[in-house]
């Protein structure tokens, strides 16, 4: 069974981007995939500000790393803060990089605009870590949610959530399988450098 990991990078208790991930988890499960949600606002997943001089590894680091390594696809959800990803999203990316290689990424942005610069920044960071990205993202705002902010009520946005879940499952599985087949084999692309 293919595994997708969703990373919620908002500390807001009523996070719009987190609602989108919850909808994507439902869609992925209906399509037969496993979807693990890492909510970085939850103390169980807390990653303190990245410090390369830190002597002890944060407890959540190893749990998240295991999920990332087991996954074929990762979807990162961030609010739009001044045209950029949240500090929580950047901090997450500072902790992990090698775990991104050969994975397919999707991006969700809570924005009153389209969140294009936010998703471009996340895409650039992931590319630097040898991850692959879907050629589109998902942008939404409070207007796309029900009045209690517990689910996506806009039909077009919900269709896009389902499309992204489908693509993360199917294209993620193909890319992940090929990456694993090529690992450590000289002359088989960039995966040859990974063991």
N, C-alpha and C positions, 0 to 999 in steps of 0.2 A: 504494500500500500504506500503510495506516495505521501510524503510529509511536507506540509507547508508551515512555515513559522511566520506569524504576524507580529511585528514589533510596534507597539503603541508608544509613541514618543511625545505624549502630552501629559502634563501634570494636572490639567483641568479636570475637576470631578465630573463634569458633564461634557466630556470631550466629543466633538463631532467626528473626528477621525477614528476614535475608538469604536463608535457606533458603526462606522463603515466596516471596520475589521470584524466586528461581531456578525454583521450581515454576510461578509465574505466567508467567515467560518461556517455559517449555516449552508451557504451555497456549496462550499467545498465538500462538506460532509455529505450533502445530498448527491454529490457526484462521485462519492466513494473515496475521497481523500481524507487524510488525517490533517487537522489544522490545530496547531498549538499557538495560543495567544500569550505573548510576553508583554504584560502591561507594566511599563517602567515607572508608573506612578504608584505601584503596589510595593510595599516594603519588602516583600519576598523577592522582588526582582531588582531592587535598588542597586544602581551602579554609582558609587561616589565619583566626583569629578576625577577624570583620568589624570594620574600622576605617574610618569614613567619611573620615578624614584621610589614609588610605594613598595614596601618590603613584603607586605602580606596581600594575597589575592582576595578581592571581595568575594564573599560567599556566593553571590548571584552569578558571578563571572563564569564559573565552571558549569553551573546548571544551564545557562544560556548557551555557552560554547557547545555543550553536548547536543542541544536541540539544533543549533545551526549546522553542526557537522552531519547530523542525521537527515537534514532536510534536502530536498531537491530545489525548492523555491522559497524565497523570502519576500515578504511584502512589508515595507516600512511606511508607517503612517505618521505624519507630522502636521501640526498647525503651521500656517503661514505667519511668521513673525517678521514684520518689516521686510517682506520679500525674500526671506531666508528660512531655512529649516530651524526648528526649535533647538535650543542648547542641549536638550535631552537627546535629540537625534544625533547631533554632532558628537556628543559624549559617547553614545553607543558606538558610533563608527570609529572613534578613537581607540576603543577597547578591542575591536575585532577587525581583521583584514584578511588574514590567511584563510579564514573560514568562509569567505565570500567567493573564492575561486571556483569557477565552474557551476555556480548557482544561477538561477534565473530570478530576477528581481522585478517586483511591481511596486508602484509608488502611489500613495494616497495622500492628498493634501486637503486640509480644511481651510478654505479661503473664501473671502468675499469676492475675490477676483478669480483667476483661473489657477493660481498656484504654480504657474509654469516655471518661474525662477527657482522656486523651492524644489520642484521635482528635477529640474536641470542640475541643481547643486547635489542632490542625493545621487542622481545618475552619474555625475562626474566622479564623486567619491567612490562609488561602487566600481566604476570602470577602472579607476586607479588600483583597485584591489582584485582585478581580473574577474569580476562578476559580469553577467550579461543582464541586460535590461529589456523589458517589454518596450515597444516603440511608442507607447502611450501611457498616460496615467489616469488617475481618478481624482477629480476635484469636486468638492461638495461644500455646502454651508448649512447653517441652521435651517434655512428654508427648505432643504431636502429631507428634513426629519419630521417625524410626527410631533405633536405638541408636547409630549412628555420626553422627547429626545431619546427614545429607546429603540427606534428602528428607522430605516430609510423609507419614506413614504412617496418620494418622487419616482414615478415609474421608469423614466429615462435613466436616472441615476442607479436605480436598482438593476436595470438591464446591464449597465456598465459594470456593476459589482459582479454580476453573474458571468459576464464576458471575461473579466479579469481572473476570476476563480477558474474558469475553464482553461484559459491560456496558461496560467501558472501550473495547473495540473499537467496538461498534455505537452506543452513545449518544455516545461521544467523537467518532466520525466525523460524526454528525448535527450535534452542537453546533459542532464546529470548522468544518464547511462553512457553516453558517448565520452564524457569527461572521465568517468571511472574506467572505461575501457582503454583510454589513451594514457592514463597516468603511468609515469615511469617508463614509457616506451619511446625511445629516441626516434625522432622523425615523425611522430604522431601529433604534431601541433604543440601549443603551449602547455598542455597538460603533462607533457613529458618531464617537466621539472618538478612535478609533485609526486610524492611517494604514496 
